[in-house]
Amino acid sequence: MLDNLVTQVGVKKIYYKDESQRFGLGMGSFKALGAPYAVFCVLADAVEKATGQRPTSDDLRSGKLRSITERVTVTVATDGNQGHGLAYAAKHFGCRCVVYP
């Protein structure tokens, strides 16, 4: 299909990035990436304040900092892509999440 479009618009090649499977079938959107990044930043700040060390995302996902991260609650006022992204990040980084639909 893209080969036909290449000919129609007169370019050499068309590239695309398929984000539909990034967070599984339920999410399917690049728009959901901002919320996990925001959760990481909030939790990294909390951990750094408590320990003096800035964690990596692997540190947060490992669970070794859960005694700090579990005291943080993130909230979002949508159950769309942003809400799903926030809930996903909260689950994987070890904090609480409240979604207001």
C-alpha distance (Angstrom), angle and dihedral (degrees) to the residues before:
residue distance angle dihedral
M1 . . .
L2 3.80 . .
D3 3.81 89.7 .
N4 3.80 88.5 62.2
L5 3.79 91.1 48.2
V6 3.83 90.3 51.1
T7 3.78 89.0 58.7
Q8 3.79 93.9 44.0
V9 3.80 96.1 52.0
G10 3.81 96.3 34.8
V11 3.80 102.2 -121.5
K12 3.80 129.8 131.4
K13 3.79 99.2 -124.6
I14 3.79 141.8 -6.6
Y15 3.80 119.8 -145.1
Y16 3.77 125.8 -165.8
K17 3.76 137.1 178.0
D18 3.80 118.3 -138.7
E19 3.83 109.3 -146.2
S20 3.80 94.5 170.0
Q21 3.82 94.9 106.6
R22 3.82 100.3 37.6
F23 3.81 95.5 108.2
G24 3.78 97.8 15.5
L25 3.77 131.0 -88.1
G26 3.80 95.4 -55.3
M27 3.79 96.2 64.1
G28 3.79 111.5 31.0
S29 3.79 101.3 166.2
F30 3.77 138.6 102.2
K31 3.83 86.7 -143.8
A32 3.79 88.0 76.6
L33 3.81 92.8 67.1
G34 3.81 97.1 81.3
A35 3.78 95.3 63.4
P36 3.83 95.9 54.6
Y37 3.80 89.7 48.1
A38 3.81 90.6 50.9
V39 3.82 91.2 49.4
F40 3.79 90.0 49.9
C41 3.82 90.9 51.9
V42 3.81 93.4 48.1
L43 3.80 92.7 48.1
A44 3.81 94.2 42.5
D45 3.81 88.5 53.8
A46 3.82 91.2 49.6
V47 3.79 92.5 49.0
E48 3.80 92.8 45.7
K49 3.81 90.6 50.6
A50 3.81 91.0 50.6
T51 3.81 99.1 41.3
G52 3.78 108.0 19.2
Q53 3.82 89.1 -122.8
R54 3.81 125.6 102.7
P55 3.83 108.9 -133.5
T56 3.78 126.8 -141.9
S57 3.79 121.6 -128.6
D58 3.82 87.3 -103.8
D59 3.82 89.1 56.1
L60 3.80 90.3 53.3
R61 3.81 93.9 45.7
S62 3.80 92.3 49.0
G63 3.79 92.4 70.0
K64 3.81 93.8 -130.4
L65 3.82 90.0 116.6
R66 3.80 95.8 44.8
S67 3.81 92.5 113.8
I68 3.81 86.2 68.0
T69 3.80 102.0 32.6
E70 3.81 95.6 48.1
R71 3.82 88.8 65.8
V72 3.83 90.8 62.8
T73 3.80 121.9 85.9
V74 3.79 120.6 -166.7
T75 3.79 122.0 -163.9
V76 3.78 137.1 -164.1
A77 3.80 133.1 -174.7
T78 3.78 98.5 -139.1
D79 3.78 136.6 61.3
G80 3.80 91.2 -154.4
N81 3.80 126.8 94.8
Q82 3.81 93.9 -50.8
G83 3.80 91.3 50.7
H84 3.78 92.9 47.2
G85 3.80 90.8 47.6
L86 3.79 92.3 50.1
A87 3.81 93.0 47.8
Y88 3.81 90.4 47.5
A89 3.80 92.0 52.2
A90 3.79 93.6 44.7
K91 3.78 90.8 52.8
H92 3.80 94.2 48.2
F93 3.81 97.0 40.1
G94 3.81 94.9 44.1
C95 3.79 107.2 -113.3
R96 3.78 134.4 115.9
C97 3.80 123.5 -96.4
V98 3.78 133.2 -162.4
V99 3.80 119.1 -167.0
Y100 3.80 117.3 -162.8
P101 3.83 106.2 -160.1
